[in-house]
Amino acid sequence: MATYALLALLRHDARAKIAKNNSGCAQTNVKGVHGKSTVDPPFILWNLRRLWYASYMVEKICDDKDVILVVDDEEMIEEMIEQMVERRGCLHASYNDPAEALQYYIENSQKITLMITDLTMPKLSGSDLIKAALQINPKLQIILLTGYAEEHIPVDVRPLTHAILPKPFVQADVIDVVRTALDKVDHQHLSS
């Protein structure tokens, strides 16, 4: 409750400053709306920082050269992954149609560093999309999404992927796999 009161005071143009007390702990001194000065325990300051970082600061996992191609026929999944990577500073192109995604990749293969694709899609399967993309750039990093058990994934596709993520997936797992895949990217190869 004290955290919410402190946030309310800060929002209403109250002056706040961080001061060190005699024991060296950081404390928040807030000049209240009615002119009273209060000193809040150090954990409130820590909680405020944690809340602020959680809502505004997200680890950037991509550099300016990384572009991720997201392909999933389920629009909700495609948009969710798009938002995950966008929040972490990644440029991306997203498609619900794998044939359109392949055409985009053919035209922009030198820019794409990672492809995240579903396995089962209409018109063009994820495994066919992966094979076609790897013919253009054998070093392309691939993350395969699937709602099927691992035994339903074609044996010839498994070694072509950096990772296989089962649906439903957890956001942290997607971000970890994207991070490790991007760590393997050879940017010199892409620019040539």
SVG drawing of the C-alpha trace seen along z (x, -y; Angstrom):
<svg xmlns="http://www.w3.org/2000/svg" viewBox="-5 -22 38 62">
<polyline fill="none" stroke="black" stroke-width="0.4" points="0.0,0.0 2.9,-2.4 4.3,-1.8 1.0,-2.9 0.9,-6.0 4.5,-6.8 3.7,-6.4 0.6,-8.7 2.7,-11.3 5.4,-11.1 2.7,-11.4 1.2,-14.6 4.4,-16.7 5.7,-15.9 9.4,-16.3 11.4,-13.1 15.0,-12.6 17.2,-9.7 19.2,-10.2 21.6,-8.0 20.8,-7.6 23.5,-7.1 23.8,-3.4 24.4,-4.0 21.1,-2.5 19.2,-4.4 16.0,-5.9 13.3,-7.9 12.5,-11.3 9.2,-12.5 7.9,-16.0 4.2,-15.2 1.3,-17.2 0.5,-18.7 4.1,-19.7 4.9,-16.8 8.2,-15.0 8.2,-11.3 10.9,-8.7 10.1,-5.4 11.9,-2.1 14.6,-1.2 12.6,1.7 10.0,-0.7 12.7,-2.4 13.9,1.1 10.3,2.1 9.8,-1.1 13.0,-0.4 11.9,3.1 8.4,2.1 9.9,-0.6 12.4,1.8 9.9,4.5 7.5,2.3 9.9,0.2 13.3,1.9 13.5,5.1 16.8,6.6 17.8,5.8 18.8,9.1 19.3,8.0 21.8,5.6 21.1,3.3 22.0,6.0 19.5,8.7 16.3,9.1 13.9,12.0 11.4,13.6 8.4,14.9 6.1,17.3 3.0,18.9 -0.4,19.4 -2.0,18.8 -2.2,15.0 -2.3,14.8 0.9,16.8 2.6,14.8 1.6,11.5 2.7,12.7 6.2,13.6 6.4,10.4 5.7,8.4 8.2,10.4 11.1,9.8 10.0,6.2 10.1,5.3 13.6,6.6 14.9,4.4 14.7,6.8 13.7,5.8 11.3,8.3 9.1,9.3 6.0,11.4 3.8,13.5 0.8,15.8 1.3,17.2 4.5,19.3 4.6,18.8 4.7,15.0 7.3,15.4 9.5,17.5 9.2,14.8 10.1,12.2 13.1,14.3 14.3,14.8 14.2,11.0 15.8,10.1 17.9,13.2 21.0,11.0 19.1,9.2 17.4,12.1 19.5,13.6 16.9,15.8 13.7,17.5 11.0,18.6 8.5,20.8 5.6,23.2 5.9,26.8 2.4,27.3 1.0,24.6 -1.2,24.6 0.3,24.1 3.9,24.7 4.9,26.7 7.5,25.4 9.9,28.2 9.7,27.2 10.1,23.5 13.2,24.4 14.8,26.4 14.1,23.7 15.6,21.0 18.6,23.0 19.4,23.5 19.7,19.8 21.7,19.3 22.9,22.5 24.0,20.5 20.5,19.2 19.4,19.9 16.0,21.6 13.7,22.0 10.8,24.4 7.5,24.2 5.2,27.1 2.1,28.3 3.0,31.9 5.0,34.4 8.7,34.7 8.2,38.0 5.9,36.2 8.8,33.8 10.4,35.0 13.8,36.6 15.6,34.7 14.4,31.3 15.6,31.8 19.3,31.2 18.5,28.1 17.1,26.2 18.7,24.4 15.8,25.3 12.4,26.9 9.9,25.3 6.6,27.1 3.4,25.1 2.2,23.8 5.4,22.2 6.6,19.8 7.8,16.4 11.1,16.8 11.8,20.0 11.3,18.2 13.5,15.3 16.3,17.6 16.3,19.6 16.2,16.4 19.2,15.0 21.3,18.2 20.4,18.4 21.4,14.8 24.7,15.4 25.6,17.9 24.9,15.5 27.9,14.8 27.3,11.1 30.3,11.1 28.7,13.9 25.4,12.0 26.9,8.8 28.8,10.5"/>
</svg>
